């Protein structure tokens, strides 16, 4: 798969939301990596996409006794 660089411009509120996502859900990723993941997940969820997103359930750090069934 080849990659293509894309430049996007985000409003301050959008950038703040991206930074919150990185802080809370994807620490260690760069903004570029997070945006790539977001676009990939969006594209996979579109009608006619050959690949549907896989529900992987909760991350281990989110599991506790309160979500046992």
KOLMI-276817 format. One line per 4 residues: number of its first residue (from 1); for each residue y, x, z of C-alpha. Coordinates in steps of 0.02 Angstrom, whole numbers, plus 50000, padded with zeros to 5 digits. Each point is the difference from the previous one (the first is absolute). Layout:
N
NUM) Y/X/Z; ...
// end
This chain:
69
1) 50000/50000/50000; 50170/50069/49954; 50152/49977/50110; 50176/49961/49944
5) 50155/50033/50105; 50112/49849/50026; 50171/49997/50081; 50047/49843/50097
9) 50153/49952/50099; 49978/49907/50164; 50129/49907/50102; 50025/50058/50179
13) 49901/49851/50067; 49854/50037/49884; 49999/50183/50048; 50006/49954/50185
17) 49850/49884/49975; 49905/50138/49911; 50039/50121/50141; 49940/49872/50130
21) 49838/49979/49901; 49976/50188/50000; 50038/50014/50185; 49893/49853/50055
25) 49857/49992/49875; 49986/50159/49897; 50062/50149/50100; 49980/50164/49908
29) 50032/49928/49827; 50154/50041/49901; 50111/49863/49931; 49932/50041/49828
33) 49819/49984/50056; 50034/49836/50090; 50088/49926/49848; 49856/50055/49890
37) 49876/49912/50116; 50106/49843/50002; 50013/49992/49810; 49814/50037/49980
41) 49954/49859/50120; 50120/49881/49912; 49932/50043/49828; 49820/49977/50058
45) 50041/49827/50068; 50073/49936/49836; 49903/49869/49901; 49887/50082/49872
49) 49992/50164/50094; 49830/50083/49985; 50008/50058/50180; 50026/49881/50144
53) 50061/50072/50166; 49863/50021/50128; 50029/49927/50172; 49953/50145/50113
57) 50035/49905/50159; 50096/50070/50146; 50031/50184/50025; 49905/50074/50147
61) 50159/50030/50100; 50039/49813/49989; 49832/49946/50070; 49984/49949/50183
65) 49906/49876/50106; 50124/49860/49959; 49941/49994/49819; 49813/49996/50040
69) 49914/49841/49944
// end
